[in-house]
Amino acid sequence: MHELSIAVNIVSELEQIVRKENAVKVVSFTLKIGTLSGIVPEALDFALESAVKETLCEGSTWKIEKEEAMGKCSVCFHEFPMEEIYSPCPVCGAFNPEIIAGQGLKIVSVEIEE
């Protein structure tokens, strides 16, 4: 389960934010996970429960949002939602689209206690 190492890294990033802002702790945060990121949101949610213990994030709440994957055809440049990495272009049928959204993980908001 690689989600545990991802959760530990998220907590580390959040703790850096707290220290940089001279705050006390993280109250809440929101993550956005791309549907083609390879991260299972439910597994990450479970891993975060352990990762926040005894950190500046302990007691915080979080929300995980999905970012739908979008591709851009390398032939006709049509942008379209992608279900999987090798989705063909719905306009011209070409394969190998450029993935323009939905592969990453972002911390999109953090509420801290000062």
Buried (B, 14 or more C-beta within 10 A) or exposed (E): EEBBEBBBEBBEEBBEBBEEEEBEBBBBBBBBBBBBBEBBBEBBBBBBEEBBEEBBBEEBEBEBEEBEBBBBBEEEEBBBEBEEEEBBBEEEEEEEBEBEBBBEBEBEEBEBEE
